[in-house]
Amino acid sequence: MDDRSPYDPLTQRSTRRLARVLSALDRHTEAPLRLRGHSNTPGAEVFELQEEFELGPRGRRFLLSVDKVHPDAMVVALSATSEDA
């Protein structure tokens, strides 16, 4: 994942779509989501998100892809690795 998010501004449409998807995803997570990475491609904005607990290990990780043109978004849960455990 690329962490250039300050240099890759979101379109207003992508920002609204991201907010809607995060709101829906937040209801199914156990801790607040933290943005860990961002990639800006010609067709989509891709974000790496992770549950962030105050104490203890980090939570589940997700990839979120928000289409720049169509009203589509895709969330993929990533499997845990040995370093996440």
Secondary structure as the mmCIF struct_conf table of DSSP 4:
data_model
#
loop_
_struct_conf.conf_type_id
_struct_conf.id
_struct_conf.beg_label_comp_id
_struct_conf.beg_label_asym_id
_struct_conf.beg_label_seq_id
_struct_conf.end_label_comp_id
_struct_conf.end_label_asym_id
_struct_conf.end_label_seq_id
STRN STRN1 ASP A 3 ASP A 3
HELX_RH_3T_P HELX_RH_3T_P1 SER A 5 TYR A 7
BEND BEND1 ASP A 8 ASP A 8
HELX_LH_PP_P HELX_LH_PP_P1 PRO A 9 THR A 11
HELX_RH_AL_P HELX_RH_AL_P1 GLN A 12 ASP A 26
TURN_TY1_P TURN_TY1_P1 ARG A 27 HIS A 28
BEND BEND2 GLU A 30 ALA A 31
STRN STRN2 LEU A 33 ASN A 40
BEND BEND3 PRO A 42 GLY A 43
STRN STRN3 ALA A 44 GLU A 51
BEND BEND4 GLU A 54 PRO A 57
STRN STRN4 ARG A 61 ASP A 67
BEND BEND5 LYS A 68 PRO A 71
STRN STRN5 ALA A 73 LEU A 78
HELX_LH_PP_P HELX_LH_PP_P2 SER A 79 ALA A 80
TURN_TY1_P TURN_TY1_P2 SER A 82 ASP A 84
#
